[in-house]
């Protein structure tokens, strides 16, 4: 799960930096991404929810005791992450 999250995290970090927005924490990245790209309508709300969901799932998977994800819960997230990354890349390339 953390690979999906970090793919999104580093894409968001690149997008924020391209727009001269810096953060120092993962929470800060989520907040700034939402503020500058979701709330103003540059990206659909579903991408903000996806990024936050992956963050929560990564936290549980990396730091929770005996927490594991099965194939059925992970496969749809791969598709959603690809779509997320494609849209972020479009904004970076503008």
KEKE-3310 file (N, C-alpha, C; in steps of 0.2 Angstrom, whole numbers, plus 5000, padded with zeros to 4 digits):
npx = (5004:5010:5018:5009:5004:5016:5019:5009:5011:5024:5021:5012:5020:5029:5021:5016:5029:5032:5023:5027:5025:5028:5030:5032:5028:5019:5005:5004:5007:4995:4986:4989:4988:4975:4969:4975:4972:4961:4950:4948:4944:4953:4956:4946:4936:4937:4950:4957:4951:4955:4969:4970:4964:4974:4984:4980:4978:4991:4997:4991:4995:5009:5012:5002:4998:4999:4992:4986:4984:4972:4971:4959:4955:4965:4968:4958:4963:4974:4971:4964:4975:4983:4975:4975:4989:4991:4983:4989:5001:4997:4994:5007:5014:5009)
npy = (4994:5006:5009:5013:5025:5032:5035:5043:5053:5059:5063:5073:5081:5086:5093:5103:5109:5114:5124:5133:5130:5125:5112:5103:5092:5076:5078:5091:5092:5085:5094:5106:5102:5099:5112:5120:5114:5105:5111:5123:5118:5114:5100:5085:5082:5068:5065:5071:5064:5051:5052:5056:5044:5034:5039:5036:5023:5018:5022:5014:5001:5002:5005:5000:4986:4970:4972:4970:4970:4964:4956:4960:4972:4980:4980:4989:5001:5003:5006:5018:5025:5026:5034:5046:5049:5052:5063:5072:5073:5080:5092:5096:5097:5108)
npz = (5000:5003:4993:4983:4989:4990:4977:4973:4983:4979:4967:4970:4978:4968:4960:4969:4971:4959:4958:4967:4981:4996:5008:5024:5030:5028:5031:5028:5015:5010:5014:5008:4994:4993:4996:4986:4974:4974:4981:4973:4961:4951:4950:4952:4967:4970:4969:4979:4990:4987:4988:5002:5007:5004:5011:5024:5024:5021:5033:5042:5037:5038:5051:5059:5070:5064:5052:5036:5018:5006:4990:4984:4989:4986:4971:4965:4969:4963:4949:4952:4956:4945:4937:4945:4945:4931:4929:4938:4932:4920:4925:4929:4917:4911)
capx = (5000:5014:5020:5004:5004:5022:5019:5005:5014:5029:5018:5009:5026:5032:5015:5017:5035:5031:5018:5031:5022:5032:5027:5037:5025:5014:4999:5005:5006:4988:4982:4991:4986:4968:4968:4976:4970:4954:4945:4947:4941:4957:4955:4940:4936:4939:4957:4958:4949:4960:4976:4969:4963:4980:4988:4977:4979:4998:4998:4988:4999:5016:5013:4997:5000:4997:4988:4988:4978:4971:4971:4953:4955:4971:4967:4954:4967:4980:4968:4963:4981:4985:4971:4977:4995:4990:4980:4994:5006:4995:4995:5014:5017:5006)
capy = (5000:5012:5011:5017:5031:5036:5037:5049:5059:5062:5067:5079:5086:5089:5098:5109:5113:5118:5130:5137:5128:5120:5109:5100:5085:5073:5081:5098:5090:5084:5100:5111:5099:5101:5119:5124:5110:5102:5116:5128:5115:5111:5093:5083:5080:5061:5064:5073:5058:5046:5054:5055:5037:5031:5041:5033:5015:5017:5023:5008:4996:5003:5006:4996:4979:4965:4975:4968:4972:4958:4958:4963:4979:4984:4981:4995:5007:5003:5009:5025:5029:5028:5040:5051:5051:5055:5070:5076:5074:5085:5099:5098:5099:5114)
capz = (5000:5004:4986:4980:4992:4989:4970:4974:4987:4976:4961:4973:4980:4962:4958:4973:4970:4952:4959:4973:4987:5000:5014:5028:5032:5024:5032:5025:5007:5009:5015:5002:4988:4994:4996:4979:4968:4974:4983:4968:4955:4946:4950:4955:4974:4971:4969:4986:4994:4985:4991:5009:5009:5003:5017:5030:5023:5022:5040:5045:5035:5040:5058:5063:5072:5060:5047:5029:5013:5002:4983:4982:4991:4983:4964:4962:4971:4957:4944:4954:4957:4939:4935:4949:4942:4924:4930:4941:4926:4915:4928:4930:4911:4908)
cpx = (5004:5017:5015:5003:5010:5022:5014:5008:5020:5027:5015:5015:5029:5027:5016:5023:5035:5027:5021:5027:5026:5029:5033:5034:5021:5007:4999:5004:4999:4984:4983:4988:4978:4966:4969:4974:4963:4949:4943:4945:4946:4957:4949:4941:4938:4946:4960:4957:4953:4967:4975:4968:4969:4984:4986:4979:4987:5000:4997:4993:5006:5017:5008:5000:4996:4991:4990:4982:4978:4971:4965:4952:4960:4970:4964:4959:4972:4977:4967:4969:4984:4982:4974:4984:4995:4987:4985:4999:5004:4996:5003:5017:5013:5011)
cpy = (5006:5014:5015:5024:5035:5039:5043:5055:5062:5066:5074:5084:5089:5095:5104:5113:5117:5124:5134:5136:5123:5118:5105:5093:5082:5076:5088:5097:5089:5090:5105:5109:5101:5108:5122:5120:5107:5107:5121:5125:5113:5104:5091:5081:5073:5060:5066:5067:5052:5047:5053:5048:5033:5032:5037:5025:5014:5018:5016:5002:4996:5003:5002:4989:4974:4967:4973:4969:4966:4961:4962:4970:4983:4985:4987:5001:5008:5007:5016:5029:5030:5034:5046:5054:5054:5062:5075:5078:5080:5092:5101:5100:5105:5120)
cpz = (5000:4997:4982:4983:4990:4982:4970:4977:4983:4970:4964:4975:4973:4959:4962:4972:4964:4953:4965:4979:4990:5006:5018:5031:5027:5025:5028:5017:5006:5009:5010:4995:4988:4993:4989:4973:4968:4976:4977:4961:4950:4945:4954:4963:4975:4971:4976:4991:4993:4989:4999:5011:5009:5009:5023:5030:5024:5030:5044:5044:5037:5047:5062:5064:5067:5055:5040:5025:5009:4995:4981:4984:4988:4975:4962:4964:4966:4951:4946:4954:4950:4936:4938:4946:4935:4925:4933:4935:4921:4918:4928:4923:4908:4908)
residu = (UNK:UNK:UNK:UNK:UNK:UNK:UNK:UNK:UNK:UNK:UNK:UNK:UNK:UNK:UNK:UNK:UNK:UNK:UNK:UNK:UNK:UNK:UNK:UNK:UNK:UNK:UNK:UNK:UNK:UNK:UNK:UNK:UNK:UNK:UNK:UNK:UNK:UNK:UNK:UNK:UNK:UNK:UNK:UNK:UNK:UNK:UNK:UNK:UNK:UNK:UNK:UNK:UNK:UNK:UNK:UNK:UNK:UNK:UNK:UNK:UNK:UNK:UNK:UNK:UNK:UNK:UNK:UNK:UNK:UNK:UNK:UNK:UNK:UNK:UNK:UNK:UNK:UNK:UNK:UNK:UNK:UNK:UNK:UNK:UNK:UNK:UNK:UNK:UNK:UNK:UNK:UNK:UNK:UNK)
# end
